[in-house]
C-alpha cells in the first residue's frame, strides 16, 4: 500500500512538472476555443452596428476636442484589462499560453467567452454589485445574511439572468432571508433603532443610487436648494413604497394597511405620504403591492435612468472609472457623454443581457485604445477617452493579481480546495491591511505610504516571491526554465501579461547568467519582487 501511494505521488509530481514545463516552453493543454465563442457573432451586422455607432460618437468627440486617439493596445493588454475588471485578477500564464495557441480573430471576445462560464467572473462582479446594493457591513446577524446575498447574486450572473428581472426580485421579493436571498436587500437596513424592521428611508436611498443613478438622499431633510429640481416630497414619496414591508419570523411580508408618515421641514405635524415615483410618473402601473409597482416602474423599458446606470457601472468595471462620475449621479436630461445613450438603448433592446453589454463595450475603440502613445498625452485626451485611462488598482485587484502571478496554473473554481482556501485567507488579510475602499470603490483616490510599504515589505509579497518550489512561480521558473531568456520571458508574462522589452530582457538575463540552484532561485525572487512592485503592476492600463 505504501509503495502504491509513493508511486501515485511520483506520477502526480511528474504530471505537474510536465504541465508546468509545457507552460514555460510556450505550450498548454486545453480547448483552443471556449464554448460560446463564434467569430461570426461578432461580424453580425447588428452587433457591429452598435459598436460602430459608439465608435462614431467617440470619434466626433475626439475631433471636437482636437485630440488624436492612441493606437490600439496589444491583445494581452486588453485581456489583462478584462480580467482585472471582471475577475479581479490578471490572466494566468496557463491562460496566456492557451491564447497564444488559439490566436483568435477577436481576442477580447474569445477571452470573454472563456471568463463568462467561470465562477471567478460571477463571484467577483456579484461582490461589486453587492457593495452598491447592500454596502459592505455584515448588518443584523439574525435578519441579514450578506454572504448568502452575494452567493445568490453570483448565481444570477452565472446563469445570465436578465438584469431587469434580477432587480425586480430585489425590490419586491418576500420570504425568509435565508431561503429567499434577494430579501436581504431589505433586511440589510434593519436596525434596533427602527425596531428591526426594513428602513424605507435607507431603501429609497439605495434604490435611487444603485438602480437609477440619482442622488435623492440629500432631499430627505430639505428641498434641492441648488438646481431647484427636487423637493423633499420626492424622496419621501419614493420611500413610501417600502412602508408596507415588514419583518417577522415568517420573513419579509407586506402589510396591506401600512402607511408612511413624515413631518416635512417647516411643517407643524406629520402627514400621511402616498407612494409616488420622483419622475416619469406616467410609467407607474397599478396593480399589486406597492413594492411590486415600484419594481415594475424602476425596470420599465421607458425608464432610461435604469439602463443608463447599469451601463455606467459596467463601463466602470471594465475601465476602472465610470463614464459619468460620480457613478451614482447621472443627469436625468443630460448632456450625456459619447456611448452612454447608445449602449443603454442596446442594453434594453437585448433584454438587459449583461454579458452582451460587456461584449459591446470591450469591442469599442475606446476600450481598445492604448494607455500610451508616441505623442504627449494630456488631460484632454483622458477626458475624451482618446486613450485608455490609467487607474490605480483597487486592493482586491492588487491581491488577486499578486496571488495569480505567483502561480503558473490558473487559480479558479476547479483548483484544489486547499489552494482556494489559502488564496481566500491571504487575499482577505491583504485587503484588510491595504485598506478596503468600501462602497465608493470607484472614487478616485491616491495611494498611501502604508500601502506602498505593504507592497515593499509586506508578508504576502514576501511569501509569494521567496524560494518555494511547491507554492511559488518564481521558484518553478528558476528550476524548470530551459534558459535565462525563457525565464525572464515567463516572469514578465505571468506578472505583467506582456513580454519584456529588449533592454529589460537584456538586463535581467545578465542578472541571471551563471546562477545555479539556490542562487538562481534567489535572483528569480528578486526579479519577481521587482516586477510586482513596479508601478505598471499596480495600475490598470
Secondary structure, 3 states (H helix, E strand, C coil): CHHHHHHHHHHHHHHHHHHHHHHHHCCCCCCCCCCCCCHHHHHCHHHHHHHHHHHHHHHHHHHHHCCCCCCECCHHHHHHHHHHHHHCCCCCHHHHHHHHHHCCCCHHHHHHHHHHCCHHHHHHHHHHHHHHHHCCCCCCCCCCCHHHHHHHHHHHHHCCCCHHHHHHHHHHCCECCCCCHHHHHHHCCCCHHHCCCCCHHHHHHHHHHHHHCCCCHHHHCCCCCCCCCCCHHHHHHHHHHHCCEEEECCEEEECCCCCEEECCCCCCCCEEECCCCCCCHHHCCCCCCHHHHHHHHHCCCCCHHHHHHHHHHHHHHHHCCCCCCCCCCCCCCCCCCCCHHHHHHHHHHCCCCHHHHHHHHHHCHHHHECCCCCCCCCHHHHHCCCCCCCEECCHHHHHHHHHHHCCCCCCCCCCCHHHHHHHHHHHHHHHHHHCCCCCCCCCCCCCCHHHHHHHHHCHHHHHHHCCCCCCCHHHHHHHHCCCHHHHHHHHHHHHHCCCCCHHHHHHHHHHHCCCCHHHHHHHHHHHHHHHHCCCCCCEEC
